[in-house]
Amino acid sequence: MVETQTQKSHFTESPLNGLIFNIVLPAVILFKLSSPERLGPMGALVAGLIFPTGFGLYDFYLRRKANPISILGFISILATGSFGLMHLDAKWFAVKEATIPSLMGIAVLASLKTKTPFVRTLLYNDKVMDVELVDRELAARGNADQFDRLLTTTTFLLAASFLLSAILNYTLSTVIIKSPAGSVEFNQELGRMTAISYPAIVLPCMVITMLALWRLVAGIKALTGLDFDTVFKQKPASVKATAKSD
């Protein structure tokens, strides 16, 4: 008898969808609809923030759980909208842009003290790797403690990516955002920063994250003797087939 277990791939798991709803749509709205004859500065700001906010809430609805990183990201969106509506000085946006990723980095480090460290959620999980096999080989070779140390150093690398993000966010914000909140110019500058953030901030941080993944996989290979193809799941995450005999 053959049983097929299907794991649905959520709409929010697509990197392309995340890019569209979190960056492209807000940037276009802030650029094109901020003029008084269209939505106006405040209307465009609110409309631009609806998409990343809605995307995050929908992701929470699908997964039925939230992690500290997601919560801080949602707070960042709310802070941007609140600062704009209160017409705060542009310097507070720079502070916010640096504070949120800094808090994310702290949350990553703090997760080491929990039962589910962030590195396990992001990289070392059964959707990406054959965790059961790796754990079994680690125990058989007596390398479980060394692996825990590897996870710790990987976590520090991930936290460093958020520190880099904080520095780049602050620098980019002080360079681009000059106009007072509530103005058409402010919205356009915010849209420009949103558009530039992907190549200027996300990509460098992604490089560090990939370095962390490479270090983790290389460490697993050294500690277990398993090769790359064995560690990573070969079947598509959407469909798993398991055969059972009566």
Summary of the structure (lengths in Angstrom):
residues: 246
radius of gyration: 21.3
end to end distance: 7.1
largest distance: 71.7
contacts: 752
relative contact order: 0.16
helix: 74%
strand: 5%
